[in-house]
Amino acid sequence: MATEEEIQRLKRIRHELAAIGPDLTIQADGNELRLCAADPMDGEIAPIAILLPSIDIALQNFPVHSVAQQRFLVDLLDRCARARQELSSRLQQQEERRQLTRANLCAIKCQKDQAFRRYLIECHDMPDAADTERVKVKVRSLLAIQSMAELDEDPAAAARWDDLTKAFNRWRRG
């Protein structure tokens, strides 16, 4: 994670990049090489530094490409931060799914899963599955439990729930 000082430094870099126009260029005038920048407001090119003509071409190119390279690196950093956030979010969702107890899963299935209701009607002689409470009563009866909390407390009840969901999944696959 970035320190507060690093965060502030990155903000300054972003601010400075926003104040600089597009890429820098080199203009030659006789024996003089000038590093130039375009004004972001009007696009007028103005010299900002003089480069010695005797310096190596790689050293000349470095300041010319520095703005574009900094923009690239900041963009790359932003994309990495977004990818990290998305990954963190996915991992958190997976962890939340793993933390669902059998009792929670059973309640959700009874309340929201229309296919599960059809399964109870077709395979367990449930005459009416329109009411969530009736569905829960039927499931508690099938599992021989008084409360759905027993699915998390009693291994035998948990095994019966697992068997019921396996049968439901087989039925659903046809």
C-alpha positions, 0 to 999 in steps of 0.5 A, a space after each residue: 500500500 502507498 504511504 500518505 507521502 507517496 499518495 501526495 507525490 502521485 497527486 502532484 505528478 498527475 497535476 503536473 502531467 495535466 498542466 503539460 501539453 502533449 509530448 515534448 519535441 526537439 527543434 534544431 536551430 543551427 547548432 542548438 537543440 531545443 526541448 519544446 512543449 506545446 502550451 495546453 491552452 493554445 497549442 503554441 510550441 515554446 522552448 523549455 530547455 536547450 540540449 547540448 548537441 554533443 549528447 548521445 541520441 538516447 539522452 536526447 530522446 529521454 526528455 522528449 519521451 518522458 511525458 508520454 512515458 510518465 502518462 503511460 506509467 500512471 495509466 498502468 498504475 491506475 489499471 493495476 489498481 482497478 484490477 486489484 480492486 476487482 480481484 479483491 471484490 471477487 474474493 470478498 464475494 467468494 468468501 461471503 458465499 462460502 460463509 453461507 450456512 446450510 440454514 441460510 442456503 435452505 432459507 434462500 432456496 425455500 424463498 427464492 428458488 422457483 425450480 426448488 418449489 417445482 421439485 417439491 410439488 413434483 417429487 414430494 407431493 407438495 400441493 401448493 408451493 406459492 407461500 414461502 412459509 408452506 415451503 419451509 414447513 414442507 422442507 422441515 418436515 422432509 428433513 425431520 427438523 423443528 428449525 433450520 438452525 438444526 442444519 448447522 448444529 446436527 450432522 444428521 440433519 445436515 446430511 439429510 439436507 445435503 441428500 435433498 439438495 443432491 436429489 434436487 440437482 439430479 432432478 433439475 438436470 433431468 
